[in-house]
């Protein structure tokens, strides 16, 4: 039985690794991106290049999209040269971007009206895991569509979380990012406070990880970015702010107050105002240090 023809649109930090795994694990692949360097890298590995999202869809049974924001997704899928313009009935769209669930719903409605199918499967983890094929996916889909895309997701990820029906993956991703970025800011603020008071970073990290204060950021961004002064933009601070803004807008639509989570958005907004938007999210440490007049010990 011939393998599915797969299309991939969005070959950035995450999409480049994901598409490479699909290709090297045996699936014929057609790719498109505004950055020609990303396309060329996949073509050298055996992928076919397409001049537009519509052209990708014309050659594909399944199309993955990994794009920066909701307007990008709407343009790529719904635009005059978009995925739906070239799609055959029955095409499966797997939307992996972190976008407003309301946008995801609009795109899904258009896809269904065009006789296509759609799964929302936004990503967890980082570009390192994208290259390694060990991503997490938060999937919202019907039972039938989930079963259809699961073999492809397993070529790119090791943790596939079925969140529920269509739309649920997009919601879980936004809530997850709200919490994760808030924890990052809170960890840094606590470390700066303790440092200002004269306590060592090592003592605080040991205490945090032995108590209810323990969280994944203490094993990820804190040692790998903050304390290493490594702010290369695997995931840009500006995108963190975008995700927090989406979460706040979602809460406003639902009438849910965010007494804690909303504050993190202001932290990232201030860091962007200081010119740090293109750095990694951990660069907010420099803002806290400046305000407190202290520097965390690091290389």
Buried (B, 14 or more C-beta within 10 A) or exposed (E): EEEBBBBBBBBBBBBBBBBBBBBEEEBBBBBBBEEEEBBBBBBEEEBBBBEBBBBBBBBBBBBBBBBBBBEBBBBBBBBEEBBBBBBEEEBBBBBBBBBBBBBBBBBBEBBEEBEBBBBBBBBBBBBEBBBBBBBBBBBBBEEEBBEBBBEBBEBBBBEBBBBBBBBBBBBBBBBBBBBBBBBBBBBBBBBBBBBEEEEEBEEBBEEBEEEEBEBEBBEBBBBBBBBEEBBEBBBBBBBBBBBBBBBBBBBEEEEEEBEEBBEBBEBBEBBBEEEBBEBBBBBBBBBBBEEBEBEBEEE
